[in-house]
Every structure is written in C-alpha cells, then in structure tokens.
Amino acid sequence: MQDRPERLRSAPTGRWQRDARFGPTNKALVVEHRRGSGRETPMLVLKIFNNNVALVRDETGREVVVQGRGLAFQVRPGDQLDPTAVQRRFVPEPSYTPENFAQLIAEIPPGHIAIAETILSMGEKVGLKLDRHVVVALADHISMAIKRQLSHQSFENPLEWEVHLLYVREARLGMMALDEIERQTGVRLPDIEVVPLALHFVNAQVGARQLSSAVRTARLIRDILAMIEDEFGIKISADDSLGSARFATHLRHLFLSHLSGETYTPLIAQLAQTFKAEDPRVYECAERIGHYLTEKMDWTISEDETVYIALHIQRMTRRAFSNPDIPKE
C-alpha cells in the first residue's frame, strides 16, 4: 500500500497542496483546543471518520471537526456527542469542505498532532511567538516526514542554505523539533527536514500569503549568490556564513521594503561614484543583480541600493580571495 503523497486534495473549490521541500502553501486553518467542562451544549454528530474523529455541528451551528480518544466509539450520525469527550476542535476555512478536512485529521495520528502542539509551544524558547493555526499542517508534515524516513526516502532542498541564513531562529527551532520528534517517536529525521519545518514556523508568524514571499526571497538570494560566484570564480560556502548572512539579511530587508512599497536608501548616492572608479567589477556585478531583480520582480533598484549590494559583494569577495581554504576556480 503506497503512502499518501505530500498533497492533500480538497473540494473543487480549492486544493491544498504542499511540496515537502518548501512547507505549506495552504490557507490558515483555525484550530481551537478545548476540553469539555460538563456545562457545554451537546453536539450533533454529522459524520464519523474513526473512533477518535467526527464531524459535528456545534452549539453555534458551525460544522467543526472534533478529536478525542474514543469519542466516536459506538456513536452514529444523528446522535448527540458529549462535549466532555472532546480534546480538540478544528475549524476549517470556508474554502475547504469540512468532510475533506475531517478526513485529513483522521489520517494524522493523534500523537503527531500532540507533537506539533509541543513544538509550537517551544517557539518561545527561541523568541518566536507562533500561532496555533498551523498545527494541522505541521502535524501532517511530521507524519509524512516520518513515513519517508521509515521507507528510506530522501530529498534535497535547493533552499537549505538560504533558509538557514534568512530564518535563523526558525531553523534553530527546526533542529529542536527534530530532537522532540525523536524523543516522542524514536525516529530521527534528517537535518534537511529543518527547512520545511522552518517555513512552517514562518507561516505560524506571518500567514500563508507572506510565506510564499519567504520562499521567493530565498530563491532570489540563491540566484544572486550564484551570480556572484560566476562573476568572481569563487565558491560562497555555508561554512563561511558571516559575510553571506549579513548580505542575505540586507537583501531580505531590501525585498521586504519593495514588497511593502517603501523606499529603502541605506547609503548616499555619492558612494556610487567611488565604487565605479575604484572597483568597477564589483559595482557592475551589483548592477546586474539590480537588473535581475527588475526583470524578476519588476522593482526599480535605486543607486543607493546598488551601492549597498556592492559593499557586501566587496566584503565577500575580498574575504574569499584572502582565504586559501575557500574554493576558487
């Protein structure tokens, strides 16, 4: 029996798809965590998915997915469900059918949802405040990653270095997550899983729309670093990450400023003349990067921004040429 692919199909109104390398691309799913107090109104059972998961109509008339150990045992559609048995409520976005969302929940082991909850709560240890709306997507990713590992499947992620550079705290939490998953399941996931996990944590902070920008930013930085390597015949190594991290951080701020429509002018334009005279090759490389961003993103890169890009290129290339351990063509 083949494992379920890393893609979850929903109703014709939309499709939930996720590439294992880059994390979630779906809309946020609201998740409520409640334990019955004994004073809540019974819920009307609409459909049973397994002994632990059911689709119900709650006291407000909403269709919600509920989960709890044995809550649906010997229960039928049309019955009243005791709310004291409910451990979690999941409320899908309107664009997804409740049935499909409930089926997804039913396919995720409850223990993996608990792991996802624990990992999200660990965000505070690295200074991240994470919203629980991603718990289902994160738990599903954990389940799929464990299946891949147990079946000896592997994958590469072209954004591995860039994500580590751009999202340091998220990547650190990703490593902590691998430890927590191993502690609770006995399965050690490969370090490459830190990348999609980190992107889940980005999503937990800024939402799915910004997450697509995060992945796009990482891809742009990958391409820009490749342009610098080609121009100067050097290899920008992940082991030599200080200058590269500074450069990636600057580019990230530049991208965010353009995405928000703001003007970013970190340096006075007078420096451009100095660069053109003293290090024309570096400045020309910075200009090519600016043209690349104009082509890809339709942004107008100012002269000040070009100068700042040139400064970072100069730092990286000088360090590369002065370090015998850094590969050169």
C-alpha positions as CSV (number, residue, x, y, z in Angstrom):
1,M,0.0,0.0,0.0
2,Q,1.5,3.2,-1.1
3,D,1.9,6.2,1.3
4,R,-0.3,9.1,0.8
5,P,1.6,11.7,-1.3
6,E,2.6,15.0,0.1
7,R,-0.5,16.6,-1.4
8,L,-3.9,16.8,0.1
9,R,-6.9,17.0,-2.1
10,S,-9.9,19.1,-1.1
11,A,-13.2,20.1,-2.7
12,P,-13.5,21.6,-6.2
13,T,-13.5,25.0,-4.5
14,G,-9.8,24.7,-3.8
15,R,-6.8,22.4,-3.4
16,W,-4.4,22.0,-0.6
17,Q,-1.0,21.3,-1.9
18,R,2.3,21.2,-0.3
19,D,5.8,20.5,-1.6
20,A,7.7,18.6,1.0
21,R,10.8,20.7,0.3
22,F,9.2,24.1,1.0
23,G,6.5,23.6,3.6
24,P,2.8,24.6,3.5
25,T,1.1,26.6,0.8
26,N,-2.5,26.3,2.1
27,K,-4.6,28.9,3.7
28,A,-4.6,29.0,7.5
29,L,-6.9,26.6,9.3
30,V,-8.3,27.8,12.6
31,V,-7.7,25.4,15.4
32,E,-9.4,25.6,18.8
33,H,-8.2,23.5,21.7
34,R,-10.8,22.8,24.3
35,R,-11.6,20.2,27.0
36,G,-15.2,19.7,27.9
37,S,-16.2,21.4,31.1
38,G,-19.5,19.4,31.5
39,R,-21.5,22.6,31.0
40,E,-21.3,22.7,27.2
41,T,-24.2,22.0,24.9
42,P,-24.1,18.5,23.3
43,M,-23.0,18.5,19.6
44,L,-24.9,16.9,16.8
45,V,-22.9,14.2,15.0
46,L,-22.9,14.6,11.3
47,K,-20.3,12.0,10.2
48,I,-17.9,9.6,11.9
49,F,-14.4,9.1,10.5
50,N,-12.9,6.8,13.1
51,N,-13.2,6.2,16.8
52,N,-11.3,9.4,17.6
53,V,-12.6,11.9,14.9
54,A,-16.0,13.1,14.0
55,L,-17.6,16.0,12.1
56,V,-20.2,17.7,14.2
57,R,-22.4,20.7,14.4
58,D,-21.6,22.7,17.5
59,E,-23.7,24.9,19.7
60,T,-23.3,27.9,17.3
61,G,-24.4,25.9,14.3
62,R,-20.9,25.6,12.8
63,E,-19.6,22.4,11.3
64,V,-16.4,21.6,13.1
65,V,-14.1,18.6,13.4
66,V,-13.6,17.2,16.9
67,Q,-11.0,14.8,18.1
68,G,-10.7,12.9,21.4
69,R,-9.8,9.4,22.5
70,G,-12.7,7.1,21.7
71,L,-15.2,10.0,21.4
72,A,-16.9,8.4,18.4
73,F,-16.9,4.8,19.6
74,Q,-20.4,3.3,19.2
75,V,-21.7,6.8,18.1
76,R,-23.8,7.2,14.9
77,P,-24.7,10.2,12.7
78,G,-27.6,12.0,14.3
79,D,-26.5,11.2,17.9
80,Q,-25.7,13.9,20.4
81,L,-22.0,13.9,21.3
82,D,-20.9,14.5,24.8
83,P,-18.6,17.6,24.7
84,T,-16.6,16.4,27.7
85,A,-15.0,13.8,25.4
86,V,-13.7,16.5,23.0
87,Q,-10.0,17.3,23.3
88,R,-9.6,19.4,20.2
89,R,-11.8,21.3,17.8
90,F,-10.7,22.1,14.3
91,V,-12.5,24.8,12.3
92,P,-11.6,24.8,8.6
93,E,-11.5,27.8,6.3
94,P,-14.7,28.1,4.2
95,S,-12.9,27.3,1.0
96,Y,-12.3,23.7,2.3
97,T,-15.1,21.2,2.8
98,P,-15.5,20.1,6.4
99,E,-15.6,16.5,5.2
100,N,-12.2,16.7,3.5
101,F,-10.7,18.5,6.4
102,A,-12.1,15.9,8.8
103,Q,-10.6,13.1,6.6
104,L,-7.2,14.8,6.9
105,I,-7.4,14.9,10.7
106,A,-8.5,11.3,10.8
107,E,-5.4,10.3,8.8
108,I,-2.9,12.0,11.2
109,P,-2.1,10.0,14.3
110,P,-3.3,11.9,17.4
111,G,0.2,11.6,18.8
112,H,1.6,13.6,15.9
113,I,-0.8,16.4,16.5
114,A,0.3,16.4,20.1
115,I,4.0,16.6,18.9
116,A,3.1,19.6,16.7
117,E,1.4,21.3,19.6
118,T,4.5,20.8,21.8
119,I,6.8,22.1,19.1
120,L,4.8,25.2,18.5
121,S,4.8,25.9,22.3
122,M,8.7,25.6,22.2
123,G,8.8,28.7,19.9
124,E,9.1,31.0,22.9
125,K,12.5,29.4,23.7
126,V,14.0,30.9,20.6
127,G,12.0,34.2,20.8
128,L,9.2,33.2,18.4
129,K,5.5,33.7,19.1
130,L,3.8,31.1,17.0
131,D,0.1,31.0,16.2
132,R,-1.5,27.5,16.5
133,H,-3.4,27.8,13.2
134,V,-0.6,25.8,11.6
135,V,-0.8,22.8,13.9
136,V,-2.7,20.6,11.4
137,A,-0.3,21.4,8.6
138,L,2.7,20.9,10.8
139,A,1.4,17.6,12.2
140,D,0.6,16.3,8.7
141,H,4.2,17.3,7.6
142,I,5.6,15.4,10.6
143,S,3.6,12.3,9.7
144,M,4.7,12.4,6.1
145,A,8.3,13.0,7.1
146,I,8.3,10.0,9.5
147,K,6.8,7.8,6.7
148,R,9.5,9.0,4.3
149,Q,12.2,8.2,6.8
150,L,10.9,4.8,7.7
151,S,10.6,3.9,4.0
152,H,14.2,5.2,3.4
153,Q,13.0,8.0,1.0
154,S,15.1,11.2,0.8
155,F,15.0,14.5,-0.9
156,E,17.2,17.5,-1.4
157,N,16.2,21.1,-0.8
158,P,17.7,23.8,-3.0
159,L,16.9,26.5,-0.5
160,E,18.6,24.8,2.5
161,W,21.4,27.3,3.0
162,E,19.3,30.3,2.2
163,V,16.6,29.4,4.7
164,H,19.3,28.9,7.4
165,L,20.7,32.3,6.6
166,L,17.3,34.1,6.5
167,Y,15.4,32.4,9.3
168,V,18.0,31.7,12.0
169,R,15.5,31.3,14.9
170,E,13.1,29.3,12.8
171,A,15.9,26.9,11.8
172,R,17.1,26.6,15.4
173,L,13.6,25.7,16.4
174,G,13.6,23.2,13.5
175,M,16.6,21.4,15.0
176,M,14.8,21.4,18.4
177,A,11.8,19.9,16.6
178,L,13.9,17.1,15.3
179,D,15.0,16.3,18.8
180,E,11.4,16.4,20.1
181,I,10.1,14.2,17.3
182,E,12.9,11.6,18.0
183,R,12.2,11.8,21.7
184,Q,8.5,11.0,21.3
185,T,8.6,8.6,18.3
186,G,12.1,7.1,18.3
187,V,12.6,8.2,14.7
188,R,15.4,10.6,13.9
189,L,14.5,12.7,10.8
190,P,17.4,14.0,8.6
191,D,18.6,17.5,9.1
192,I,17.2,18.6,5.7
193,E,13.8,18.5,7.3
194,V,14.7,21.7,9.2
195,V,14.0,23.7,6.1
196,P,10.3,22.9,5.6
197,L,9.8,22.9,9.4
198,A,11.3,26.4,9.5
199,L,8.9,27.6,6.8
200,H,6.0,26.2,8.8
201,F,7.2,28.4,11.6
202,V,7.4,31.4,9.3
203,N,3.8,30.6,8.3
204,A,2.9,30.5,12.0
205,Q,4.0,34.1,12.4
206,V,3.1,35.9,9.2
207,G,0.5,33.8,7.3
208,A,0.4,31.8,4.1
209,R,0.5,34.8,1.8
210,Q,3.8,36.1,3.3
211,L,5.1,32.5,3.3
212,S,5.1,32.5,-0.5
213,S,7.1,35.7,-0.3
214,A,9.5,34.0,2.1
215,V,10.2,31.1,-0.3
216,R,10.5,33.5,-3.2
217,T,13.0,35.6,-1.2
218,A,15.1,32.5,-0.5
219,R,15.1,31.6,-4.2
220,L,16.1,35.1,-5.2
221,I,19.0,35.1,-2.8
222,R,20.1,31.7,-4.1
223,D,20.2,33.1,-7.6
224,I,22.0,36.3,-6.6
225,L,24.8,34.4,-4.8
226,A,25.2,32.2,-7.8
227,M,25.6,35.3,-10.0
228,I,28.4,36.5,-7.6
229,E,30.1,33.1,-7.7
230,D,30.0,33.0,-11.5
231,E,31.4,36.6,-11.8
232,F,34.3,36.2,-9.5
233,G,35.0,32.5,-9.8
234,I,34.6,31.7,-6.1
235,K,32.5,29.4,-4.1
236,I,30.5,31.0,-1.3
237,S,30.4,28.3,1.3
238,A,27.9,27.8,4.0
239,D,30.8,27.3,6.4
240,D,31.8,30.9,5.6
241,S,28.5,32.3,6.5
242,L,29.2,35.6,8.4
243,G,29.6,37.8,5.3
244,S,26.9,35.9,3.5
245,A,24.5,36.1,6.4
246,R,24.9,39.9,6.5
247,F,24.4,40.1,2.8
248,A,21.3,37.8,3.0
249,T,19.9,39.9,5.8
250,H,20.4,43.1,3.8
251,L,18.7,41.6,0.8
252,R,15.8,40.4,2.9
253,H,15.2,43.9,4.2
254,L,15.5,45.3,0.6
255,F,13.0,42.7,-0.6
256,L,10.5,43.5,2.2
257,S,10.8,47.2,1.6
258,H,9.9,46.7,-2.1
259,L,7.1,44.3,-1.3
260,S,5.6,46.9,1.0
261,G,6.1,49.7,-1.5
262,E,8.6,51.6,0.7
263,T,11.8,53.3,-0.4
264,Y,15.0,51.8,1.0
265,T,18.0,54.1,0.7
266,P,20.7,53.0,3.2
267,L,23.6,55.0,1.7
268,I,24.1,58.3,0.0
269,A,24.5,58.1,-3.8
270,Q,27.9,59.8,-3.6
271,L,29.4,56.4,-2.8
272,A,28.4,55.1,-6.2
273,Q,31.0,57.3,-7.9
274,T,33.7,56.0,-5.6
275,F,32.8,52.4,-6.4
276,K,32.6,53.0,-10.1
277,A,36.1,54.4,-10.0
278,E,37.8,52.1,-7.5
279,D,36.1,48.7,-8.0
280,P,34.1,48.8,-11.3
281,R,33.8,45.0,-11.5
282,V,32.1,44.8,-8.1
283,Y,29.8,47.7,-9.0
284,E,28.9,46.2,-12.4
285,C,28.0,42.9,-10.6
286,A,25.8,44.8,-8.2
287,E,24.1,46.5,-11.2
288,R,23.5,43.1,-12.9
289,I,21.8,41.9,-9.7
290,G,19.7,45.1,-9.7
291,H,18.7,44.4,-13.4
292,Y,17.9,40.8,-12.4
293,L,15.5,41.9,-9.6
294,T,13.9,44.3,-12.1
295,E,13.3,41.5,-14.5
296,K,12.1,39.0,-11.9
297,M,10.1,41.3,-9.6
298,D,9.5,44.5,-11.6
299,W,11.3,46.5,-8.9
300,T,13.3,49.7,-9.6
301,I,16.6,49.3,-7.7
302,S,17.9,52.7,-6.7
303,E,21.6,53.7,-6.9
304,D,21.8,53.7,-3.1
305,E,20.6,50.1,-3.0
306,T,23.0,49.1,-5.7
307,V,25.9,50.6,-3.7
308,Y,24.9,48.7,-0.6
309,I,24.7,45.5,-2.6
310,A,28.2,46.3,-4.0
311,L,29.6,46.8,-0.5
312,H,28.5,43.3,0.6
313,I,29.9,41.8,-2.6
314,Q,33.2,43.5,-2.0
315,R,33.4,42.2,1.6
316,M,32.6,38.6,0.5
317,T,34.9,38.5,-2.5
318,R,37.9,40.1,-0.6
319,R,37.5,37.6,2.2
320,A,37.2,34.8,-0.3
321,F,40.4,35.8,-2.2
322,S,42.3,36.2,1.1
323,N,41.2,32.9,2.5
324,P,43.1,29.9,1.0
325,D,40.5,27.4,2.3
326,I,37.7,28.9,0.2
327,P,37.5,27.2,-3.2
328,K,38.3,29.3,-6.3
329,E,38.1,28.5,-10.0
